[in-house]
């Protein structure tokens, strides 16, 4: 959880610098780490949902 929080902070800083691609990558990596906190039965489903494009 600590590493995911750190990555989100790095993403926030990158976003503030206007580096959207880096911010997106850091947020994605944080999401992958957080998905590991999900019950093992649901991990594959959670990982698949993270790969879906977000609705506008």
N, C-alpha and C positions, 0 to 999 in steps of 0.2 A: 504494500500500500504506500509506503514511503517513497519508493522509486516512481510509482505512478504519479504521485503528487508532485515530485520533483520535475518529472517530464511535463506535466501540465503547466508548471511555473515557467519552464523553458519555452513552452509553446506560447504562453502569454507574452513573454519578452520578445519572441520572434515576431509575433503578430504586431506588437508595438513598433517594431522596426520596419514593418511592412513586408516581412518575409513570410508570405502566406503558405508557400509550399513547405517550408521547414516547420512552421506552426502545425500544419495539418499532419505532417509525418510524426511529430512529437505527440500530438493528441492521439493518433492512431496507436502508437506504441504504448501509450498509457492505457488505452482501452484494452489492448491485448493483455497487459498485465492484470488489469482489473477483472478480465474474463476468467483468469485463473482462480479467482476467489469464488466463482460460481460452483455449485455442487457438480461433481464430476459427471453425473447423469445429463446435465444440461450444457456442459462446456461446448460440445460441438455445435449445438443450436445457437448458443451465444456467439461463438466465433463466426458462424455463418451470417448472423444478423449484423455483426460489425462490418462485414464485407459488402453489405447492401448499400447502395447510394441512399442518402438521406432525402426524405421528401421535403419539398420546399415549403 
